[in-house]
Amino acid sequence: MKINPIHFHSVNPYKRAQRNVSATTTTSNFEDKIEISKAAKEMQITSDFSAERAAKVQSLKQQIQSGEYQVDAGQVAKDLLKYYRP
């Protein structure tokens, strides 16, 4: 038994919807906004770690430039495993 396809002149339900969407789209101007909470602003102002952090970064820079800085490969591997294996 052979079944012949019925030709519906290439009916595509998405084609009609696609035409309607493209016809109704309008150009509008959206503006991105960002708002920082009061708590975040206070944290930024009252950061006590900035001076300590700057001193530590400066110390590390000096150690790297002089060649005294040593990396503990075992500790780096352990920390990577902690990060990737929860």
N, C-alpha and C positions, 0 to 999 in steps of 0.2 A: 504494500500500500504506500503510495506516495502522497505527501502533503505539500501542497503548493502554498507559498507564502501569500498572504493577502496584502496588497499594496495600498497603504493609506497615504500615499504621497509624502513619504518621509515625515511622519508625525513625530515631533520632538516637543514634549511638554516644557522642557527647559528653555527652548528657544523663545517662546512667548514671554516667559518670565524675564528672560534676559533683556528682551526689548523694552519691557516696562521699566525695569530698573535703570537702564541707561537713559531712558527718556525722562525719568523723574529725579535723577541726581542733580543736585545743585551745588554750586561752589559756595562754601561758607568759610569764614576765617575763624579758626580756633586758636586760642592763645594758651600756651602752656604756663602754668603757675606752680610755684613751690612756696610752701609756708613752713617755717621752722617754729616748732613749739617753744614756749617760754622755758620749759625745762632744758631743752637742747641749747638754747641761748645762754642760760645760766651755766650749764656745764662747760660751754666753750669759754666763757669769761673766767670762771673760777677754777680753771684747770691748774692744779698744783703740780702736775707731772711734767709740764712743758720745760721747766728749767732742768729738772732731773734728766729728762729724756735728751735734751740738747747736750748736756754734759756727757751722757753715755754715748751718744752718737759721735761726738768729737773724740772721745777716748778710743772708740772702735776705729775711726778714721786714722788716727795716729798709729795704732797698732798695725793696721793693714799696710799703711805706707812704709812703716819701718820693717815689715816682714815678721813681726813678733806674733801676729794673730794666728792661732792654731785652731783648726776646725776638728771637732770630735765627730768622726764619721759614724761611730756607733750610736751616739746620741741623736744625730740627724736621722739615722735609719729608724731608731725607736720612735721618734716623734712623727715621722712619716707614717709608720704603721699605726700609731695611735689615731692619726688623722683619717686614714683610709679604712681602718677597721674599727667601727664604733663599738 
